[in-house]
Amino acid sequence: MITTVLQAARVCGARRVEEGRKATLRLRPRVPLGTALGQAAGWRTALAVLALAGAARSAALLHLLPRCPRLPTDRASGAGTRIRTAVAVLASRAIVHVCAVTTLLVVGQFAAYTSIAPIVRRNGGRDGLTLSALLLGYGVAGMVRNVLVGRVVDRRPGTVLSGSILPMAAALIALTVTHGAPATILAVLAWGAGFTAVPVCLQAAVLRVAPHAQDAASAVYVVAFQIGIGGGALLGQRLFTAARLADLLLLAAVVALLSAAIAFTARRSFPLRHVHGDAARSRPAAAVR
């Protein structure tokens, strides 16, 4: 929904990345709040509140968002041109690399994150409101790092992405071998600081490698992200029910490191240093490679 609204409003370039970063920040407090509500009043009450809040927000969006007329470039381009642009995006190696990194990272993240409560209980003995407080700390750590990442992600995209994935992988590995409340808390905070900045890096990469086909490229990216969420949750559930939490964390860390290796080799998608206004911005829509 967030991506769709941004596309409909035609928020472009750095502005769209900034809005995506703010949207990511706004999502952070909701997980611990939902967890606390579920533990205090039961999961049925939490889901009912979520449904009512979603309905209220949908009604507010319908009322408040302005109508967005088609841009002159959209009106001038025919259906054939739009189809060719979409095909070019799907055939783009740069987009394929971004989507591969996205799917792998999100699979690893949600395989582990869906079991974060039993992981924290097992390693650190945290439960109830202390668990909610730790999840809030996870989000706050991510918010702080997002503010810092937003200042440099356009200039050093590859460096920032690697600097986000590696702390996440290190935290996951630490959770497989360490026990006790202090070590668990530090690992969870590092995990939050690492992963929360990843969607900002990936969204910026999509907009950078397909500057003239951002809507189509963003749609493909969202599909890759959703596949990662579903696949990761399914994988995490299978390993959790098999009582293999340590294997789950190790697998998530390995997948994260694999995605980092792909990102490091895909310099077109994730350059260590990016110079604005380069030749890529002058390519026509169908020339996305």
Buried (B, 14 or more C-beta within 10 A) or exposed (E): EBBEBBBEBBBEBBEBBBBBBBBBBEBBBEBBBBBBBBBEEEEEEBEEBBEEEEEEEEEEEEEEEEEEEEEEEEEEBEEEBBEBBBEBBBEBEBBBBBBBBBBBBBBBBBBBBBBBBBBBBBBBEBBEEBBBBBBBBBBBBBBBBBEEBBEEBBEBBBBBBBBBBBBBBBBBBBBBEBEEBEBBBBBBBBBBBBBBBBBBBBBBBBBBBBBBBBBBBBBBBBEBBEBBBEBBBBBBBEBBEEEEBBEBBBBBBBBBBBBBBBBBEBEBBBBEEBEEEEEBEEBEBEEBE
